[in-house]
Amino acid sequence: MPGTELFDQMELDAVSDVIRRKMVHRYSSHAARKGVYRVSEFEAALAARVGAANALAVCNGTSALFVGLKAMGVGPGDEVITPAFTFIATVEAIAACGAIPVLADIDETLGMCPASVESKISKRTKAIMPVHMFGAATRLEPILELGAKYGIPVVEDSCEVTGGTYRGKALGTFGLWGAYSFDPNKYVTTGEGGALVTNDAELYKKMEYYHDHGHVHRLDIERGAEDKCGLGLNFRMSELEGALGLVALKKMDAAQAMLRRTKRLVLEGVAGTGLTPRPVPDRDGDIATHIVFLLPSAQAAKKLQAVTAECGMPVSIIGENTWHYAKHWKALNELSGTVIGGNTAPSYAPETMAASDAILSRAVFYCPNLRTGDETIEKMIAALKAGAKAAL
Ligand SMILES: Cc1ncc(COP(=O)(O)O)c(C=O)c1O
């Protein structure tokens, strides 16, 4: 579902304008840029769209997670609880802070299981980070309740769900901060890009300083002449991406409508086959990037996969998805058992994720393009019907 499918003259004009004005950088050159700041405009548009007080654009979703964690003070030996079903960037961002990723299991919604989260809370837990995966929200009430009960901030990896909502409120705005990704696989894309949103003004300032070497960003002070607020790094977004982001936000509703139409037609088409769609906690807020079904067993999922493949439309099994499931990340062995800040990282061996595996091994999905034609939709429905007949 890459947003590039919708690229047209609007993106060409937006990028050409930045290049023509030779203003590709977001900070400095105040006189020369004559009041045009595309990244700032994009931040304002994003904040308005999701209903957050502040948005900070950064160079990708991974750095959004890292900057968010750094700004809230996550450091060596701290623990951050996040689900085993996510993208590796989530755990990398935690580990890059010197903190320890603690993996909770998921439940059938494919979001974090609250009971598993509670069992992982320790004195060192510094944040609980649900990840809204494959277009739909994690069941947030019990996670937020746990955060309140133990006094631990909840932060949201919303990288996959820009524009998604839960009970009418934008995902990414429920916790202390939320992170979005606009990478090339997202339906809202700037090529590479990300953003943080938060209602906490103090925290926003820390994020802003940290993402740009500690610089103070004031229009009345020339860059470099200001005092530094502390150490940081460089995770700035460029004006080219800011310009693309402004267009992407304008197209977001249309893109969502395309995905939702495809999902609706496929689900209607397979009604009565016995296939069980993923029980998403709020169907209205689902951005429909993925169409997921839960089969009764791993064998049934395999059978469905084989039959849909014979029909030319193979479903994928989430449990075999090396991108989105921690069981497959051998690189985590680097972390297992290491002592950081006086705390020892747990084992990330596959057997520690057995409860997630029992669900993900029987979860199958399609990830349709934005421009999925009726013919492809018909083929998906036919393949799923044939598969259901054989597998259920
Ligand atoms: C859940 C999740 N978190 C974080 C990221 C990282 O975003 P980026 O690729 O922009 O760094 C992604 C990207 O796919 C993601 O899906």
The ligand as an SDF file (V2000), in Angstrom:
LIG
                    3D

 16 16  0  0  0  0  0  0  0  0999 V2000
    5.7560   -0.6820   13.8440 C   0  0  0  0  0  0  0  0  0  0  0  0
    6.8730    0.1180   13.2260 C   0  0  0  0  0  0  0  0  0  0  0  0
    7.7000    0.8260   14.0100 N   0  0  0  0  0  0  0  0  0  0  0  0
    8.7000    1.5570   13.5030 C   0  0  0  0  0  0  0  0  0  0  0  0
    8.9450    1.6070   12.1410 C   0  0  0  0  0  0  0  0  0  0  0  0
   10.1100    2.3870   11.6300 C   0  0  0  0  0  0  0  0  0  0  0  0
    9.7900    3.3820   10.7090 O   0  0  0  0  0  0  0  0  0  0  0  0
   10.8650    3.8430    9.6130 P   0  0  0  0  0  0  0  0  0  0  0  0
   10.9580    2.7920    8.5580 O   0  0  0  0  0  0  0  0  0  0  0  0
   10.2970    5.1080    9.0810 O   0  0  0  0  0  0  0  0  0  0  0  0
   12.1400    4.0660   10.3130 O   0  0  0  0  0  0  0  0  0  0  0  0
    8.1170    0.8970   11.2780 C   0  0  0  0  0  0  0  0  0  0  0  0
    8.3390    0.9110    9.8300 C   0  0  0  0  0  0  0  0  0  0  0  0
    7.9810    0.0500    9.0770 O   0  0  0  0  0  0  0  0  0  0  0  0
    7.0610    0.1090   11.8270 C   0  0  0  0  0  0  0  0  0  0  0  0
    6.2470   -0.6230   11.0520 O   0  0  0  0  0  0  0  0  0  0  0  0
  1  2  1  0
  2  3  1  0
  2 15  2  0
  3  4  2  0
  4  5  1  0
  5  6  1  0
  5 12  2  0
  6  7  1  0
  7  8  1  0
  8  9  2  0
  8 10  1  0
  8 11  1  0
 12 13  1  0
 12 15  1  0
 13 14  2  0
 15 16  1  0
M  END
$$$$
